[in-house]
Amino acid sequence: MYWDWLKGGSALGIAFLLAVILVKPIGVSTQFVILDGVIGNSINDTLVVKDENTKTGYGSSNAYLNKSGGKYAKSVAKPLNYSFVFVLSMILGGFLGRVFQGTAPAGKIKQLPEIHRRRFGSGYMARAAITFTGGFIVLWGARLAGGCTSGHMMSGMMQTSISGYIFALSTFAVAVPTALILYKK
Amino acid sequence: MDIILAILIGTIFGFVLQRIGAADPDKIIGMLRLTDLHLMKTIFAGIGVSSALLFIGLITGIIDGGHLSIKSMYTGVIFGGMLLGLGWAISGFCPGTGLVALGTGRIDALIFTLGGLAGAGLYMIMYGSLKGTWLMQKLFGGKATLIVTSKSTPLLDMSWGPWLAVGIGITMIVIAKLLPDKIR
């Protein structure tokens, strides 16, 4: 039901290539911070302010949003920018992929992964706890690393970036043993 | 124009990730347990195809290197990558594929995304105290690549470097072909 490796890999490669030819390398995890900033700024509208002394014209009381001349602060102030809309569009892409999947019964998706059901049973709370914790660790880690699977591993290794190779090795060095131990039958 | 490109390329990217099975936690965990390497083959082929074509484009001048962007190498890349690997293995999602899975209607992907927003939020708050520590120590001079690009310090600074990059790309496609469907 999924594309074979050659067709899928070629399509994936062309998507990454198209992005770097037309705009810039694909990256995702930064936009989680931007959405956090947008939410934060709607609660406390002094989080991001106009600041003529920064390169971008925006600044923040938060050191992360304020870094690189207020680059993230500007994106929070103007969320209708390329990178943020790109990531939102990925959700639409996932929806369309599912619609045009073909063989799958329309409208129904197996909510509990088979591998999870075999290991933890069919209760949904365990899956919810695991995915929330997983998401928390993944994004905290991605921000420390300065990128995720898309930005570091795919875009990075495409450009023969040292950080991309080392990121990929670090990720798989932990991910493979973790999956082997946690999802042991 | 930027926004139109964002919608176009973002939608294509999300569509492709769904169609290769990257938004399916069973496929991700199957790959990491080495029982279903289909996705691993696809990722190798994806990087290989994009890299080989990119460097052929740069060599022939068809592609303008102006849009390349190299990420810095520092200690945090290693530790952050390890943490991402941990969370990836337990949940079966990474930041991008979690969002794509959300689009396919998965509730666990929505919960993953909320967890991700909380994690990114905590990092945002903690950044001030992490800045300047050993975690941000630059390695290999920061923005380093194996092969020369217009935006980085290359480790191999030869005129035939870009051809080597094409070779690495083709090698990755060959690895994708040779990898078995499963090891265990």
Interface residues (C-beta under 8 A of the other chain):
Chain A: Y2 W3 D4 W5 L6 G8 G9 S10 A11 L12 G13 I14 A15 F16 L17 L18 A19 V20 I21 L22 V23 K24 P25 I26 V28 S29 F32 V33 L35 D36 G37 I39 G40 N62 A63 Y64 L65 K67 L80 N81 Y82 S83 F84 V85 F86 V87 L88 S89 M90 I91 L92 G93 G94 F95 L96 G97 R98 Q101 I109 Q111 L112 P113 E114 I115 H116 R127 A128 I130 T131 F132 T133 G134 G135 F136 I137 V138 L139 W140 G141 A142 R143 L144 A145 G146 G147 C148 T149 S150 G151 H152 M153 M154 S155 G156 M157 M158 Q159 T160 S161 I162 S163 G164 Y165 I166 F167 A168 L169 S170 T171 F172 A173 V174 A175 V176 T178 A179 L180 L182 Y183
Chain B: D2 I3 L5 A6 I7 L8 I9 G10 T11 I12 F13 G14 F15 V16 L17 Q18 R19 I20 G21 A23 D24 P25 D26 K27 I29 G30 L32 R33 L34 H38 K41 T42 I43 F44 A45 G46 I47 G48 V49 S50 S51 L53 L54 G57 I63 D64 H67 L68 S69 I70 K71 S72 M73 Y74 G76 V77 I78 F79 G80 G81 M82 L83 L84 G85 L86 G87 W88 A89 I90 S91 G92 F93 C94 P95 G96 T97 G98 L99 V100 A101 L102 G103 T104 G105 R106 I107 D108 A109 I111 F112 T113 L114 G115 G116 L117 A118 G119 A120 G121 L122 Y123 M124 I125 Y127 G128 L130 K131 L135 L139 F140 A144 T145 L146 I147 T149 S152 L155 A165 I168 I173 A176 K177
